[in-house]
Structures are given as structure tokens and as C-alpha cells.
């Protein structure tokens, strides 16, 4: 079974915050929530977009870039072509 885009986004965010040395307790303190809340965010499928945006700030990655990384390969290649001014293929 393929992972959903939100799940992939959270997985990538998880890797990024870890690579920056942030633990769940650090994230919780910075976002003024409990450590349990942070744990829940990374373990469930449906997290509010505002939460993902806050996590993006901590991970030092833009939301659009994170979304692009979570898109299927075909969608990413179409988006790149569109960014260069070619015809929209979606």
C-alpha cells in the first residue's frame, strides 16, 4: 500500500527535525504543546496544515518544497516542466 502525501510529508519532516538535532521535547517546547501531542502528530495520518507549516519552520524547509518532495515522481516532473513555462499537463 502506498503512503499518502500527508504521511510522506510527516515522514520527511520527522527526518529533517531529527537531522537538526531536535527531539520531541524540543519541538513541544518551541511550539508550546506537550511532548505527547508532538508524538501524536508524527504518528497519525491527518495533521492540520498549520501544524505542518510550524514543523516546516523548525525543520528549516518551505512548505511548497516539502509538498514537492511528497508528490509522486510523475507529478514532480510535470510541475518542473510547468515551472519552466511549458504547457500545463495536469
N, C-alpha and C positions, 0 to 999 in steps of 0.2 A: 504494500500500500504506500502510495506517495504521500509525502508530508505536505501540509497546506502551506501557503505563503506566510501566514502569521507564525506558524510553528517554525519555519525556516528562519524567519526574521528573529525570533526569540533565540533560536539556537546560535545564530551568528552573533547576536548581541551578547549572549552568555560568554561566548569565546572571547569577544572583544573586551568586555569588562574584566574578565579573568586575566587576559594578557596585559591589562593595565594595572594589575595588582589589586583590584577591588574585590572585596569579599561581600557576601550578602549583608553583613552587618554594616559595612562601609556604605553600601548603596542605600540601605534603610536609613542610616543617619543623615545622608545627604538629601534624601527625598522626604524625610520626616514621616516615615512609616515603620512598621515593625519588620523585623527580620523574617518573620513568618509570612508577611504579605509579599515580600520580595521572592521568597521561595515559591509561593503560590503563583506569582506572575510567570516565573520561568518553567513551571510545571503544567500549566493549563494551556488550552488552545486559544481561547478568546480573551485577549488583553486589550483594554481600551487604547486607542491610538495615542491619547495624551501620555499614557504610561510609556508606550514605545518611544515617543518623542523625548521624554525625560531620560530614558535609558540611553537613547542615542547621544544626548548631550554628555552624559557621563562617559560613554564609550568613545566620544570624540569622532562621531561619524554622522553624516547628514541622513535624514530620513529618506530622501529620494535615492541616495546611494545604497542604503540598506535594502530598500524595496527592490532596486535593480538586482542586487545580489540574490534576492529571494525569488526572483522571477524565473520561470522556466527558460532554458537556453534559447529556444526559438523566439520567445518574447523579447529577450535581451538583444538578440541580433536585429530584430525588426526595429526596436527602439533606437539602437545605434544608427541604423540606416536613416531613420526618420530625423534624428538629430543632425544629420549631415545635409538635410534638405531634400531627401528623396521622398518619393510618394509614400503616403501612409498605407501600410499593408495590413492593418488590423481590422 
